[in-house]
Amino acid sequence: MTRIQAVFVFLIIIALTACGGEEDTSFLESYLGPTSIAYDVDLSHSDSTVIKINLKAKKQLEFSNGDNEFPEGIEIFFYNKEGELTTTIRADRGYYIRKEDIYRGEGDVQVENLEKQQKLASEELFWNPTKKKIYTEKFVTIQDPQRLIKGTGMEADESFSEYEIYSVIDSRTIIPGEGN
């Protein structure tokens, strides 16, 4: 066998062995699911032994980037400096975006200021704990003992004591004895 024939046979052998089936590379793909799951979450933030904020959720999914998802709902409770409950936020689903330090509630979102007897309903709401603000660009309904206001877009302090609706669609006085 000549040198050219030997090189040719070697190349044919290499070509035949290299033509195997496709390799399964799925194990090399990054996992994007939750890195941990917690149930019956009850987190409290306190200052000088007085609870300021309490977050509750039936289920929390934590991801590698620090984001959290609350697929079975989220409740956030705000307390005054005497430790009395002042405001609540409830949502069907919740998310925490770590990069922006923002919580987002979706679905049936309800905010209630117990001191002023104010209620807010929307389909989406954001809470920025750093700026102590809640806001949305979605449709909102706000009700207190005297008024019912409907509008699009809203910003308020996290206690929902003072708020601004960006575009009021309807506003009316509630007649005493009128049903909700």
C-alpha positions in Angstrom: 0.0 0.0 0.0 1.4 3.3 -1.0 1.5 6.3 1.2 -1.3 8.0 -0.7 -3.5 4.9 -0.4 -2.8 4.8 3.4 -3.7 8.4 3.9 -6.9 7.9 1.8 -7.9 4.8 3.9 -7.2 6.8 7.1 -9.4 9.7 5.9 -12.2 7.3 5.1 -12.0 5.7 8.5 -12.1 9.1 10.2 -15.0 10.2 8.0 -17.0 7.1 8.9 -16.4 7.3 12.6 -17.2 11.0 12.6 -20.6 10.6 11.0 -22.3 9.2 14.1 -25.8 10.4 15.2 -26.4 13.8 16.7 -25.3 14.1 20.3 -27.9 15.0 23.0 -26.8 18.4 24.3 -29.9 19.2 26.3 -28.0 18.6 29.5 -25.8 21.6 28.6 -28.8 24.0 28.5 -29.2 26.4 31.4 -32.0 25.6 33.9 -34.4 28.5 34.1 -36.8 27.2 36.7 -36.9 28.0 40.4 -33.9 27.1 42.5 -36.0 26.8 45.6 -39.7 26.6 46.6 -41.1 27.7 50.0 -44.6 27.1 51.4 -46.5 29.2 53.9 -44.2 32.2 53.7 -44.5 34.7 56.5 -41.8 37.5 56.4 -41.7 40.4 58.7 -39.7 43.7 58.6 -39.4 45.4 61.9 -37.8 48.5 63.4 -37.0 48.6 67.1 -39.1 45.4 67.7 -42.2 47.0 66.0 -43.4 45.2 62.9 -43.6 47.6 60.0 -44.3 45.3 57.0 -45.5 41.7 56.9 -45.5 39.6 53.7 -47.5 36.4 53.4 -47.8 33.9 50.6 -48.9 30.2 50.3 -46.1 29.5 47.9 -42.9 31.3 46.9 -40.6 30.3 44.0 -37.1 31.7 44.1 -34.9 32.0 41.0 -31.2 32.1 40.6 -31.2 35.8 39.7 -32.9 36.7 43.0 -36.4 37.2 41.5 -39.4 35.6 43.3 -42.8 34.5 42.2 -45.9 34.0 44.3 -48.1 31.9 42.0 -50.9 31.3 44.6 -51.2 34.9 45.7 -49.5 37.4 48.0 -50.6 39.6 50.9 -48.6 42.6 52.3 -49.6 44.2 55.5 -48.4 47.7 56.6 -48.3 48.8 60.2 -47.8 52.3 61.8 -45.2 53.2 64.4 -47.5 51.9 67.2 -47.6 48.5 65.5 -51.3 48.8 64.4 -52.3 47.5 61.0 -53.1 50.4 58.7 -53.0 49.1 55.1 -53.3 45.8 53.2 -52.4 44.8 49.7 -53.7 41.5 48.2 -53.2 40.0 44.8 -54.0 36.7 43.0 -50.3 36.4 41.9 -47.2 38.2 42.9 -43.7 38.8 41.7 -40.6 40.4 43.1 -38.1 41.7 40.6 -34.8 42.0 42.5 -32.9 44.0 39.9 -35.5 46.8 40.2 -36.5 46.1 43.9 -40.2 46.1 42.8 -43.1 43.9 43.8 -45.9 43.4 41.2 -49.4 42.1 42.0 -51.6 40.7 39.2 -55.1 39.4 38.9 -57.6 40.7 41.4 -55.5 43.3 43.3 -57.0 44.9 46.3 -55.6 47.6 48.5 -57.3 48.8 51.7 -56.5 51.7 54.0 -58.2 50.7 57.2 -57.8 54.1 58.9 -59.4 56.1 56.0 -61.8 53.3 54.9 -60.4 53.5 51.4 -60.4 50.6 48.9 -58.6 50.3 45.6 -59.2 47.6 43.0 -57.1 47.0 39.9 -55.7 44.2 37.8 -52.1 45.1 38.3 -50.2 47.1 40.9 -46.6 47.8 41.7 -45.0 48.5 45.1 -41.6 50.1 45.4 -40.4 49.5 49.0 -37.4 51.8 48.5 -39.5 54.8 47.4 -42.5 53.7 49.6 -44.9 54.1 46.6 -47.6 52.0 45.0 -48.6 52.6 41.4 -50.2 51.3 38.3 -50.9 52.3 34.7 -54.0 50.1 34.6 -57.7 50.8 35.3 -58.4 51.5 39.0 -61.5 51.8 41.1 -61.2 53.7 44.4 -63.9 53.9 47.0 -64.2 55.6 50.3 -67.3 56.2 52.4 -68.2 59.4 50.4 -67.0 58.7 46.8 -66.4 56.2 44.1 -63.7 57.1 41.6 -62.8 55.2 38.4 -59.7 56.1 36.3 -56.6 54.9 34.6 -53.2 55.1 36.2 -52.6 55.9 39.8 -49.7 56.6 42.3 -50.0 56.6 46.1 -47.8 56.4 49.1 -47.5 52.8 50.3 -50.1 53.4 53.1 -52.6 54.5 50.4 -53.3 57.6 52.5 -52.7 60.0 49.7 -53.1 59.2 46.0 -53.3 60.7 42.5 -55.3 59.2 39.7 -53.7 60.2 36.3 -56.9 60.0 34.2 -60.3 60.1 36.0 -63.0 58.4 33.9 -65.9 58.6 36.4 -66.4 60.1 39.9 -69.5 60.2 41.9 -70.8 60.7 45.5 -72.1 57.7 47.3 -75.6 58.2 48.6 -75.9 57.1 52.3 -77.3 53.5 52.5 -76.3 52.8 48.9 -74.9 49.2 48.4 -71.4 48.7 47.3 
